[in-house]
Amino acid sequence: MSSPSKRREMDVMKLMMSDYNVETINDGLNEFNVEFHGPKESVYEGGIWKIRVELPDAYPYKSPSIGFVNKIYHPNVDELLFIDYSSGSVCLDVINQSWSPMFDLLNIFEVFLPQLLLYPNPSDPLNGDAASLMMKNREQYDEKVKEYRDKYAKKGNIMNSTAEELSDEEEASDEESGSSDDDFAGHVDP
């Protein structure tokens, strides 16, 4: 490959030509959302998550940043909402530490994310509540996963649930501080 920018273009186009729904942000190829379906025969099956992808200038030599936009209950996914409104980061070694330019964006959606959902690692949690519940009572954990899937990851409510959460948080922030929408400068801790 002659340059990182050509590789970026090729990988994004390859993802767009696949079965994934890709929505670019700001008409560029550095930031986009990808519609990701929960793996078949798992408690995540039937759920649809919007995954925010940000490609650094040095991609593919530097790993992309990925995060779930709508909520998911999983030990290795941070549930907190940030100011850019994507759910926290994903704790996945192959993206965070072991990334290689041999990987491409399709690997993330066809291999890495399905493996993360199918085989959670509660000993390295970003969501301590999910990790604790998974280790103590797998049946209750599975029910909580399904509850989140049904509430936040159905086709018709992906954007609605995110917008409702943001609206609720802004209202709570306004009521607590007596501020208006114009004063909103940070995020509300959940």
GUMIMAR-841099 format. One line per field, with one value per residue (C-alpha): residue number from 1; x, y, z; residue in one letter. Coordinates in nm, 4 decimals. Example, Ala and Ser with C-alpha at 12.3 -4.5 7.8 and 13.67 -1.06 7.14 Angstrom:
% GUMIMAR-841099
num: [1|2]
xx: [1.2300|1.3670]
yy: [-0.4500|-0.1060]
zz: [0.7800|0.7140]
residuo: [A|S]
***
This chain:
% GUMIMAR-841099
num: [1|2|3|4|5|6|7|8|9|10|11|12|13|14|15|16|17|18|19|20|21|22|23|24|25|26|27|28|29|30|31|32|33|34|35|36|37|38|39|40|41|42|43|44|45|46|47|48|49|50|51|52|53|54|55|56|57|58|59|60|61|62|63|64|65|66|67|68|69|70|71|72|73|74|75|76|77|78|79|80|81|82|83|84|85|86|87|88|89|90|91|92|93|94|95|96|97|98|99|100|101|102|103|104|105|106|107|108|109|110|111|112|113|114|115|116|117|118|119|120|121|122|123|124|125|126|127|128|129|130|131|132|133|134|135|136|137|138|139|140|141|142|143|144|145|146|147|148|149|150|151|152|153|154|155|156|157|158|159|160|161|162|163|164|165|166|167|168|169|170|171|172|173|174|175|176|177|178|179|180|181|182|183|184|185|186|187|188|189|190]
xx: [0.0000|0.1509|0.0064|-0.2057|-0.4699|-0.5165|-0.5384|-0.7960|-1.0055|-0.9818|-1.0780|-1.3729|-1.4976|-1.4617|-1.6732|-1.9332|-1.9535|-2.0130|-2.3395|-2.2801|-2.4702|-2.2036|-2.2912|-2.0075|-1.9743|-1.8791|-1.8514|-1.5108|-1.3639|-1.2057|-1.5265|-1.8303|-2.0938|-2.1478|-2.4637|-2.3570|-2.5890|-2.5461|-2.3981|-2.6404|-2.7147|-2.6063|-2.7932|-2.7085|-2.8858|-3.1584|-2.9835|-2.8498|-2.5800|-2.4410|-2.0624|-1.8706|-1.5370|-1.2641|-0.9591|-0.6353|-0.4191|-0.1693|-0.4310|-0.3639|-0.0408|-0.2352|-0.5585|-0.9009|-1.1024|-1.4378|-1.7293|-2.0912|-2.3296|-2.6315|-2.6054|-2.4957|-2.4574|-2.1168|-1.8206|-1.5751|-1.7741|-1.7832|-2.1442|-2.0782|-2.1861|-1.9277|-1.9776|-1.9565|-2.2504|-2.0886|-2.0838|-1.7443|-1.4610|-1.4327|-1.1765|-1.0434|-0.6710|-0.6552|-0.7681|-0.6065|-0.2647|-0.2228|-0.3370|-0.1497|-0.1674|-0.2555|-0.6024|-0.8708|-1.2096|-1.3947|-1.1925|-1.3370|-1.6977|-1.6721|-1.4301|-1.3254|-1.6619|-1.8511|-1.5763|-1.5981|-1.9727|-1.9557|-1.6660|-1.6712|-1.3744|-1.5057|-1.1524|-1.0633|-1.3810|-1.4773|-1.8249|-1.7679|-2.1392|-2.1728|-1.8529|-1.9628|-2.3104|-2.1681|-1.9373|-2.1990|-2.5097|-2.4810|-2.8576|-2.9309|-2.6490|-2.8016|-3.1420|-2.9858|-2.8116|-3.1458|-3.3175|-3.0601|-3.0784|-3.4566|-3.4537|-3.1573|-3.0697|-3.3806|-3.3910|-3.6540|-3.5048|-3.1296|-3.1326|-3.4453|-3.2959|-2.9757|-3.1679|-3.3974|-3.1010|-2.9297|-3.2472|-3.3044|-2.9456|-2.9590|-3.2888|-3.1446|-2.8353|-3.0434|-3.2610|-2.9618|-2.7620|-3.0384|-2.8619|-3.0088|-2.9218|-2.6845|-2.4770|-2.4260|-2.0483|-1.9774|-2.1385|-2.3547|-2.2277|-2.4813]
yy: [0.0000|0.3326|0.5560|0.5497|0.7700|0.5284|0.2370|0.4277|0.4953|0.1325|-0.0047|0.2329|0.1571|-0.2167|-0.1741|0.0307|-0.2349|-0.5090|-0.5803|-0.3014|0.0240|0.2980|0.6614|0.9112|1.2103|1.5513|1.4022|1.2531|0.9087|0.9693|0.9489|0.7351|0.5186|0.1542|-0.0445|-0.3610|-0.6574|-0.8763|-1.2190|-1.5004|-1.7531|-1.5115|-1.2977|-1.0017|-1.1541|-0.9239|-0.6119|-0.3421|-0.1100|0.1982|0.1899|0.5164|0.4750|0.7366|0.6708|0.8443|1.0070|0.7213|0.4480|0.1568|0.1849|0.3185|0.1538|0.3100|0.4319|0.2633|0.3103|0.2084|0.5002|0.3281|0.1488|-0.2100|-0.4136|-0.5787|-0.6034|-0.4724|-0.1738|0.1496|0.2521|0.6193|0.8813|1.1355|1.4844|1.3526|1.1260|0.7943|0.5374|0.4812|0.2924|-0.0758|-0.2806|-0.5040|-0.5876|-0.6362|-0.2767|-0.1158|-0.2878|-0.5570|-0.3688|-0.4499|-0.2884|-0.6382|-0.5870|-0.3861|-0.2430|-0.5568|-0.7521|-0.5281|-0.5940|-0.9531|-1.0934|-0.8669|-0.7249|-1.0554|-1.2280|-0.9550|-1.0053|-1.3842|-1.4133|-1.1278|-1.0912|-0.9939|-0.9932|-0.6810|-0.4725|-0.1252|-0.1842|-0.3223|-0.3822|-0.6008|-0.7907|-0.8512|-0.9686|-1.1942|-1.3655|-1.3941|-1.4900|-1.5602|-1.6037|-1.2571|-1.1122|-1.2602|-1.1142|-0.7689|-0.7953|-0.8787|-0.5933|-0.3438|-0.5014|-0.4653|-0.1121|0.0445|-0.1730|-0.2213|-0.0790|0.1857|0.3082|0.3327|0.7099|0.7652|0.6052|0.8056|1.1310|1.0566|0.9836|1.3053|1.5055|1.3539|1.4245|1.7847|1.8440|1.6975|1.9125|2.2256|2.1553|2.0884|2.3921|2.6280|2.6707|2.6929|2.4976|2.7788|2.7156|2.3412|2.2950|1.9444|1.6109|1.4894|1.1955|0.9149]
zz: [0.0000|-0.0979|0.1724|0.4871|0.3228|0.0311|0.2723|0.4801|0.1688|0.0587|0.4027|0.4451|0.0923|0.1587|0.4734|0.2819|0.0086|0.2662|0.4462|0.6996|0.7001|0.7200|0.7894|0.7434|0.9753|0.8325|0.4800|0.5515|0.5915|0.9331|1.1384|1.0753|1.2392|1.1542|1.2262|1.4069|1.4732|1.7810|1.7066|1.6267|1.9018|2.1740|2.4269|2.2001|1.8978|1.7689|1.8947|1.6637|1.7900|1.6284|1.6555|1.6276|1.4485|1.4401|1.2282|1.3304|1.0624|1.1010|1.0322|0.9598|1.1586|1.4551|1.5696|1.5213|1.8193|1.8522|2.0884|2.1189|2.0577|2.2116|2.5445|2.5811|2.8991|2.8851|3.1257|2.8660|2.7388|2.9369|2.9885|3.0628|2.8124|2.7076|2.5706|2.2128|2.3043|2.2249|2.5001|2.6475|2.5019|2.4295|2.6216|2.3491|2.3420|1.9667|1.9187|2.2220|2.2389|1.9743|1.6642|1.3457|0.9998|0.8764|1.0292|0.8553|0.9469|0.8409|1.0996|1.3700|1.2719|1.1527|1.4110|1.6997|1.8131|1.7767|1.9797|2.2446|2.2822|2.2738|2.5179|2.7731|3.0068|3.3524|3.4966|3.2919|3.3233|3.2108|3.3556|3.7060|3.7700|3.4610|3.5444|3.9033|3.8033|3.5331|3.7834|4.0582|3.8605|3.4876|3.4492|3.5934|3.3838|3.0663|3.1593|3.2098|2.8712|2.7069|2.8924|2.7568|2.4110|2.4031|2.5444|2.3618|2.0607|1.8513|1.4971|1.5718|1.8969|1.8347|1.7894|2.0000|2.3111|2.2715|2.2226|2.5188|2.7468|2.6443|2.6913|3.0375|3.1394|3.0163|3.1997|3.5197|3.4824|3.4229|3.7257|3.9515|3.8459|3.7421|3.4072|3.0609|2.7481|2.6540|2.9668|2.9010|2.8841|3.0139|3.0677|3.3492|3.5518|3.5306]
residuo: [M|S|S|P|S|K|R|R|E|M|D|V|M|K|L|M|M|S|D|Y|N|V|E|T|I|N|D|G|L|N|E|F|N|V|E|F|H|G|P|K|E|S|V|Y|E|G|G|I|W|K|I|R|V|E|L|P|D|A|Y|P|Y|K|S|P|S|I|G|F|V|N|K|I|Y|H|P|N|V|D|E|L|L|F|I|D|Y|S|S|G|S|V|C|L|D|V|I|N|Q|S|W|S|P|M|F|D|L|L|N|I|F|E|V|F|L|P|Q|L|L|L|Y|P|N|P|S|D|P|L|N|G|D|A|A|S|L|M|M|K|N|R|E|Q|Y|D|E|K|V|K|E|Y|R|D|K|Y|A|K|K|G|N|I|M|N|S|T|A|E|E|L|S|D|E|E|E|A|S|D|E|E|S|G|S|S|D|D|D|F|A|G|H|V|D|P]
***
